[in-house]
Amino acid sequence: MHITVLAGGIGGARFTRGLLHHLSGIGDGDVDVTVIGNTGDDIRLFGLQICPDLDTVMYTLGNGISRERGWGREDETFTVKEELAAYGVAPGWFGLGDRDTATHLVRTQMLAAGYPLSAVTEALCARWEPGIRLLPMSDDRLETHVIVDDEEPGTRRAIHFQEWWIRHRAGIPAHGFVLVGVDEATPAPGVIEAIRDADVVLLPPSNPIVSIGTILQVPGIREALRATAAPVVGVSPIIGGAPVHGMADACLAAVGVDTSASAVARHYGARRSAVPAGADAGGILDGWLVHASSDSASVDELTPLGIATRAVPLLMTDIEATASIASAALDLAASITR
Ligand code: FO1
């Protein structure tokens, strides 16, 4: 059985860890999991190519993640960062860890030698053994930039997503997001096949705009999701009107989507309508999990739209709770017939 997961950073990594725990718990050895990772968060800093969401998935599943931060390495130090600051080298707001820097050095060196990002990611995963196949959404260089107000009233400028996210804590209004490089980008090798040949496609509670939404912008990926024979089931990142982690509400507001479990599902859109049954509805979702019981009303709202919806506890408080969510997503997928 092939399961394909489209993941961003912390939420996607935690969900996938629970999915693997569930699969090992039911002794389902003949299941393989492919994670298609978001690379829109990538940033070139101090000459290093940094891939936050790929590294967060790799470190989380490889047990090297900082449990406290959810990103970067356990037992981390920041001496290089301090020394760069002593030289007055900007930017000072990015948390560049020393152990993490080794990952960026290997990646940058391999990219410079001509290896594509997918080969680099495979090489890095050889050390971490995440238990999944981790594919970047594209081998092409892509960056999410955020449109914010400039000094002059009425003027705007673009800043890198990481500056908006880390330096500004998503606290300055975003007027939109631009995926720089997207027009020339193609999916990385294996990405389309992983969606086409999947038995189930899962959308974990990652940021629907700047993580999963970014993956969907790579030419060919949305089309592959709409065409796959696999049921596509998502997990709401919004519980009771608020994101549990991160700042998805600021991202949703930027694109005019309400911060609710229902609004996110409608944003993804139903793949097939309920009436007339099976007609193309233009979206990518077949199933959706919402939090019981704060969002149970979404079930009656979304089901008539063609999105099979169930309410289950969605707080990923520990690996057992997360495994239960993954199990519920797989059960929902199994109940969805083509
Ligand atoms: N997130 C922060 O809030 N502060 C940081 O200083 C920071 C540094 C960082 C370094 C490497 C890395 O892989 C991730 C890092 N993150 C940091 C998370 C990063 O901003 C991710 O893009 C977000 O978590 C969104 O997925």
Residues whose N, C-alpha, C, O or C-beta is under 5 A from the ligand:
A	BS01	FO1	G9 I10 D41 C51 P52 D55 W71 G72 W93 F94 G95 W165 I166
